[in-house]
Amino acid sequence: CSRQKSAELADAYPSDRLISSGGGFVALAEGIPDIRWTMKSSSDIFIADTKTHRTRRLTRGRRLYAPAMSRDGTRAAAVEFGENNRCALVILDANSGLPVTRADAPEDEFYQTPSFTPDGKQIVFTSIVRGRGKSLNVFTIADSSMRTLVPCGWENIAQPVSDGTSVFYSSDYSGIDNIYAADLAGNRRY
């Protein structure tokens, strides 16, 4: 670790417990506190190369959480909160940090835990809708379309991952915590 990197991360802390890997890279959101103004604090994405063991800062001065790497390591998805506390699902080029696309959430909705499908063409994620509960959704990158796989309700849907045909997630749907699935076509939940 270089002196510059050590100094840069000296006051950083993991902003959430989520890390993600793909294509030989691991992404982590690091909280960067503002010494004077709490609302100016940021949470940026850092990417570690598993081959070279070097870490680099992908973004600077953003408020990004829950990063997810695409399987090939070329893109990173994250949830971003603006200073107005509106959130968006953002997809970044994992090399440059430049935005590929974004999906802004409606005012009463908060996105969580994005995860790429194996082909990197879609992102599955959960959302919380104020007064209506949680839902499981899929975002298609090519046309920026969004679909709901499991509608809003009061079950605790968490940590979705996809094998390309189904989305697996943890939930208390039946009254006990278990792993459930919904097919990506949206026809069935089991």
Salt bridges, closest charged atoms under 4 A:
GLU8 OE1 - LYS5 NZ 3.33
GLU8 OE2 - ARG60 NH2 3.30
ASP44 OD2 - ARG57 NH2 2.70
GLU80 OE2 - ARG62 NE 2.70
GLU80 OE1 - ARG102 NH1 3.09
ASP104 OD1 - ARG102 NH2 3.01
GLU155 OE2 - ARG189 NH2 2.45
